Amino acid sequence: MLQEVYISIDEREARAVLYEDGLLMETFIDREDSQVGQIYKGRVQNIIAGMNAAFVDIGQERNGFLCGDDASAHMRDLDVPPESVNRRSITDILRKGQDTIVQIAKEVIGKKGARLTTNISLSGRFFVLLPTIPSCHVGVSRKITAADERERLHSLASLIAGDRCGAIVRTAAENCSEEELRRDWELLWSRWDNIRRAAKVMPSPSLLYSGVSFVEKVVRDMLPPSCDKIVIDNRSELLRLQEILVSTSPNLQDKVSLYTGTKPLFMQLAIDEAIEKALFRKVYLKSGGNLVIERTEALWVIDVNTAQNIDRDAIVATNMEAAREVCRQMRLRDMGGIIIVDFINMESNPDQEKLLDCLAEELKRDRVRTKLVGLTELGLVQITRKREGKDLGRIMSEPCPHCHGNGRVLAARSVALKVRRELLRCHSDFRSEAYLVRLAPRTAWKFVGAKGELAEEVCRKLGCPIRVEADDSFLPTHYEIKRISLADLGPALDEGMQQKALMHPHYGDNADSCLATVEGHLVEVSNGAAFLGQEMTVRIVQAGEFISTGKALKV
């Protein structure tokens, strides 16, 4: 398998991507400094015995929250190897005004302070150092399944860690030599040594450890052990990358190169376009089918669809292709939590087992811990994937301020009916000589009717005139109703007048026409469909009270 990593770093953003056999598989984007993993020397401000928790001042706007389950008494002496991780009541561990070393486990969310822990962890390429956990606690990643390799790594890790502290061997350590493991361990231990030395002299509150650089995160979390190619477009970061590889993966040093092209790296290789496609709701398969991916607060839902009714063999083949693409999308979008996949229904048990085997094999390539739970009674496949931060969609997009994240807005007809009801209610409460109603062009057309008949009917119900003004700047659901005097109704359009206007889609029966707004008046442009989206000069042919007709002039 050909594995390539591309890294682009500038003053505003740092990005890295992993390609496998020419397919974009993982994306890592860093636009803001993450606080997770930062280590502070803090001071206990308050202890809430009823909650078995404490609030710790770490120098931020809000105090951090330290739960009793995340607090350990052995943090009082950083030079003595921990002997146990027995947890007691928070009042037995901490007291008000006491200094303690804490690490941010979860960032500030809204008005909540950061979630803290005293169970410090430092991640390297092959190890997770656990300096507050006893040395008897040495674990090996569950993604390493070979019994011999697990035993070998456990023995090496126990030997390297000695009696200093606990450790976890990461998946990337599989088949690594003792020398490679030892280099990574010593780097992490040196980092911890600096932290505990600083903790003795720094005041409270103080930042003791701000985390690793972007390049080090890429090497630690994304770079495959057998990577074939590494390209970076920043010369200074290239030097840092090479320094890191010297101590962690010397075999990859000759795979690194500097991109010197005139076009941005991600633009040159069409990576920007590939990342944007990863935000699409629908993903098309080569078989003609597609995946529809929806994210909810609690879980991800993926629906597998076929292009048409097909036979059993084609259904199985489509499901197999969909299974591989589902696993790719999970990595690409960095999905976390519960993932439910609705594959095309297969009645045969052997076919279902074949599908689950395909999924299990593909999930082995994921560096993040995943679990294939299996099929439900309804034929849905359940997968869980460890959540490691914000997914790609949350990093690159934000909820629409107009639809508030629903993905849909009220139809123009629904808004027009809403305006009609609001207008009638307003008139029953506050009588007026006339009204001004401002709407988006399409909504205005639905309000007045194709010939203005709906607006005339509203006027009869009100017993007073209204002026309907279409505004190109209004969003589809935005509207205004104002009470005005008869003198403020404004003049109608004059036949023969000419003015430039933007051509909007028409939604009526005439396929050749479109809508335009001239001085706030709706105009049906009889020949406007050919110029849709363009700004054209419109000549008024027939002026109406609510909708006029016109013609686009060719210059």
N, C-alpha and C positions, 0 to 999 in steps of 0.2 A: 504493500500500500504506500502510495506517494503522499507524504505529509509535508505541508508547507505552512510557515507562519510569516505573516506580514504585519509589521508594526509601523504605525504612523503617529508621530508626536509633534505637536506645536504648542504655542503658548496658551491656547484656549482648550485644547482637547487632546487626549491620548487614546488611541484605539489599536486593537490587535485582533487579528482573525486567524483561524485555523482552517486550512483546506485539506481535504482528504480525497485523493484521486480526482482533483479538479472541482469538488463540491464544497461549498462553504458550510462548515460544520459548527463552528463556535465563534462567537463575537464577544469581545471584552472591551467595554467603553468606560472611560474614567473622565468625567467632566467636573466632578467636584470631590473634594477630599472627604473620604468616608471616615467616620469616627470609630467604627467597629474595629476592635483590636488595639486601640490606643490604651496605654497604661498610665495611670495617674497616681500620685501620692495625694490622697484626699484626707479630709477631716470629717469625722462623724458629727453631724449637726443635730440629729434627732433619732431616737429609737422608739418604734411603735411596737410594743410587746404584743398587742392584740393581733397585729398583722405579721408578727415574727419578721420584721423588716427594719431597715435603717435608711435614713437619707444622708447622703455623703456629699459634702462640698468638694467639687473637683475643679472649681474655677470657672464654671459655665453659668449661664443665666439661670438655669434651674438645677437644683441638687439632683444627683443621681440616686436611683432606687436600688438598694441592695437587699435582696430577699435572704432570709435566714438559710435557705437551702443552698445558696450560692456563697455563703460566708464560711470561712474555715479558721479555726483558732490558731493553726500553725503558721499563719502569716505574720505572727508577731516577731519571729526570728528568721530572717531570710538566709542566714549563714548555716543554719542547722538543717540537714536533710529531713524532709517530712517523714514521720513514722506512721501516721494514720490520717484518714480523711473523715473521721467521725464528726458528724454534725450535731450540734446541740442548739439550744434556744439562742436566739440572737442576743439576748441579754447576758448570756454566759460567755459570748465571744467578744462583743464590742461594748464600749461605754461612750457616752456623750463626750465629745472633745478629743477622742482618741484618733491618732493618725493610722491610716491603713493603706495598703497598696491594692488598687482595684483596676480592673480592665473593663472597657465598654463592650458589652455583649450585644446590645441593641441600641440603635441610635435614638435620638430625641424624636418623638412623634407628636406633633401638635403641641399641646400644653404639658405633655408628660416628659419628665426628665429621662436621661439615658438609663438603660438597665445595666447594672454593674454586676461583676463577679470578682471574687478573690481567687478563683481557680484559674490562674494565669495559663495561657497557652501561646506558644510561639511556633508558627508554621514555617518549615523550610521546604526544600524540594523533596526530600525523602523522609523527613521526620516531622512530627509535631511534638515539641518539647513541652512537658508538663512539670514545671519546676515546683509546684505546690502539691504534687501527687507523689506518694511513696514509690520507690524504685521497683517494688514488686509488681507494680501495675505497668506492664509492657504489653501493648496490643499490636495486632497486625491487621491492616485493612481487610475487610471482608470481601473486597473485590478480588483479592488474591486467593484463588480457590485451591491451587495445587498444594496438597498436604506437605510434601517435601519442602517446597519453597517457603511455606508458612513457618515450618519448624526451623529452617535455616535462618530466616530473617529474625525470628523471635530470639534465637540463640545469639545472633550477632548483636541485636539491639540490647539485649540484657548485658552482654559483655561490654559494649561501648558505653552504655549508660552507667554501669557500675552501681554504686549505692547513692548516686547523686539525686535522681528523681525519676519519675515515670515518663513514658514516651509512647507514641503511636507511630508505627511504620506505615507510611503512605503507599498508595497503589503504585506510584512511580518508582518505588524502590525495588520492584520485582526484577530479579536477575542482576541486580547491582552488586558490585564487589564490596568487600569490607572497607577498602580504602575510600570508595565513593561515599559510603554511609558515614564513615568516620569524619570525613571532611565536612559534610553537612551538619553533623552533630556538633562538632567543635565550633562551627560558625554560629549556631544557635546558642550554644552554651556561653560563648563570648558575649553575645548580645544580652543574654540574661545577666551575666556578671556585671556588665555596664549598668544595667537597670538597677540592680540591687545596690551597687556602689552609689549611684545617684540618689537613691531613696534615702540614704543615710545623711546626706548633706543638704539636700534640697528642702525648702520650706513647704508647708501645706497651704493651699493646694498647688501642685506643680505637675506639668506634663513630663513624664519620664521616658516615654517611648511613643513616637508618632506613627509607627508602622513602616512598611517597606515602600520603596519606590515602585512606580508603575512597571518598569522593566523587570524588577525582581518578582513582582506579582505574576507577570507573564511567564517567566522562567519557572516559577513555583507551581502555577496552577494550569497553565495551558500547554507549555512546550512538551511535546512527546519525547520520550527517551531516545527514539530512533528517528528524530526529525531529519528530513532530507534537505530542507532549505529554510533559511531565516533571512528575511530582508527587512531593513529598518531605514527610515528616511531622515534620521537625526544623528549628526556626527558625534555630538557629545554623549548622547545616550548609547550610541554604538560602543564607545569606549567603556561605559559602565556595564553594558551587556557582556562584553568580552571579559571584563574583570569578574563578573558573577559566574560566568561559565568556566573560568579557570578553576574556581574552587568547588563548583558543583558538577559540571558536565564537560570535562576537557575534550571529550570525543566530538562535541558539537561546535567547537571553536572554528573549525575550517568550513562550517556550513553557513557562517554569518557573512552577509555582504551589505554594503551601503548603497541605497538607491540614490542616484544622482540625476535623474531625468528632470526635464523642465516642467512637465505636468505633475500635479500631486499624485503620489503613489496609488492611493485608493481610486482616484479617477482614472488613471492610466490602465489599471487592471479591472475596471468596472466593478470594484468592490462596493463602492457607495451605492450603486444601483442594486446590487445583491442584498445589501443590508436593508434597504428600503423595502424590498420585496418580502423580507422576513416579517414585516409588520402587517402584511395583507391578511385579511380574514380568510380568503380562499386560496388554496394551493392546488395547482393542477398537476395531475399525474400523466405519465407518458401513455398509459393505457386509455386515456380519455376520461377517466374518472377524476375525482377531486376530493380534497379534504376541506372541511369547513371547521375552523378553529375559533372557539369562543372562550373567553376568560370571565369567570365570575369571582366573587369575593372568596368563595370557599374552594373552588376547584377549576380545572380546565376541562372542557368538553370538546372532543374531536369527532366529527361525523364523517364517515367514509361513504361517498356516493359514486354510482356508476354513471356513465354517459347514456346508457340505454339498458334495456333488458337483455341480459346475456346469459350464456349457458354456464353450467357448473364449472367447467375448466377455466373459463374466462373469469368467473367470480373468484375462484381460488387464486388465480394469477394476480388479479387486481388487489385482493386483500394482502397478498405477499408484498407487492410493490408498496401498498399503503403502509404496511407494518414498518418497512425500512424507512419510509418518509416520515412516519410519526416519530420514530426514534431520532431522526435527524432534526426535526422541528423542535423536539424537546430540548436538544442540546443547543440549537441555534437561537431559540427564543429564551433559553434558560428558564424553562418552566419549573415550578416548584410546587410541592404539595400533592394533592390528589389529582390524577389525570384519568378521565373516563373516555374510552374509545368505543364508538359504535361502528364496528365493521359491518360489511355486507353479510347478511344472514347466511350461514352455512349449516345444513342439517347434519352432515356427516361428522361423526366424532373424530375419525382420523384427520379430516381436513382442519377441524378446530385445533387438534393437537399439533398439527403441522404449523399452523399460524402462531400458536403460543411458543413453539420451539424457535421459530424465526424471530419473534420478539425478544425472547430470552438471549439469543445469540447476538442480536444487534445491541441490546442494552449493556452487554459486556464491554462495549467500546466507550461507554459513557464514563467519564472520570468522576462524575457525581454519583453518590450512592442512590441506587434505584431498587425498587422491589416490584416484581411482577406478581400481583396478587392472584390473578386468574380471571375466569369468566363468571359472571353473575348468572342468576336464573333467567334473566332477560337477554342473555347473550352479549352483555357489555364487558369489555376488558378493563380491568382495574390496574392502575400502575401508581406507585408513589415515588416521588423524587425529592431528595433533600433540597430545601429552599436555602440558597446561599446568598441572597440579596435581592435587589430589584431585577425583575426580568427585563428583557430587551424593550418590550413595549412601554414599561413604566419609565425607563431611562430616556427613550427617544420621543415619547409622546406624552400628552397630558389630556385630562378629560375636556371635552369640548365645552366651553363656557355657555354655549347656546343650548345644546341638548343635554348638558350636565352629565355626559358620559353614557347616555342611553343609546346613542347611535342612531336614533330616529327622532324626527320632529313632527309636530302636528301637520297634517296635510293642509294645503292652501284652502280647500273647501271648509275644513274644520275651523280654521282660523277665521274665515269669512263669516261663518255662522256664529262663532263666538263674539265677533265684533258686532254683529247684528243684535244679538241678545244684550250685549253690554250697552249699546246705543239706546235700545228701548228702555232698559232699566234706568239709565242715566236721565232720560227724558221724563220718566215717571217721578224721579226724585227732584230734578232741577230743570224746570222749563227753560227753554232757550229759543231765540228767534231763528237760529240756524246752527248747524254743526259742521265742523271740519274733521274729516276722517282721513288719516294718512296711513298708507299701507305699502307693502312691497308690490311691485307691478303684477306678479302672478296672483297674489292674494286679492289685490284690488279688482282684477278681472273677474275672479270668482265672486266677489262681493257685488259688483254692479251687474253681472250677467252679460252674455254675449252681445245683447243689444241695449243694455242699460235697464232692462225690465226689472231686475231684482232691486236695484237702487230706487227705482220709481215706486216700487211696492213699499219699501221702507219709508219713503217720504210720505206716502199716503197714511201709513200707520202713525207716524210722528205728527203729521199735520204741519210740518215745516220743511223747508228745503235743506239739503245737505250738499257739501262739496267734498268729492272724493279725490284725493291727491295721491298719485302713485310716486313713490320715491325710490330711485335706484339704489340708494344707500341702505335701505331698510332690509333687515334679515327677514326670512319668510314668515316668522311668527311675531314679528315686531309690529305694533300698531299704536296709533295715538288718536284719541277722540277729544276734541276741544269745542267748547261752546263759543260761538261767534255771533256777531250781529249780521243783519242782512247786507249791510254795506261792505262786509268783509268777505262776501262770497267770491268776489273776483270775477273777471270777465271770462267768457267762453273763448275758444279758439276762433280765429278768423279763417274762413275758407281761402285758400290760395297762399297762406303764409308758409314760409319755409324755415326749417330749423334742424340743426344736427341733433341726432338722438341715437342711443344704443339699441340694437335690435335684440329683443328678448324672445325666447320660445313662445309660440302661440298656444296652445293646448286646446284649440277649437277644432271644428270640422274642416276648415280650409287649410290644406297642407302647404299652400304657397304663401300664406300670410304669417306674420309674427306681430309681437307687441312692441310698442315704443312709448316713451313718455315725453311729452312736449309741454313744458311749463307746468308739470304736474298732472296734465290730462292724459288719460289713456288713449292711445291711437292704434288702431288695427291697420298695419301696413300690408297692403294687399300683395305686394311682390317681395316682402321682406325676408322670407325664408332663405332665399339664396344668399343673404348677407348676415346670417345669424351670428351674433357675437361681435359684429363690426359696428362702428359709428358711421351712420349715413345721414345725408341731408334728406329730410322728409318734407313733402309738400302736402298740406291738408286739403283733401278733396271734399270731404263733407264733415262739417262740425256738428257734434252732438253734445247734449248736456253732460252725459257720463262717459261716453266712448265715441270717439271720432274715427273716421277712416282717412287713410293717407297713402302715399306712394313714395317709395325710395327712389331718389334721383341718382342716376349714374353720372359721374363727373368725367 
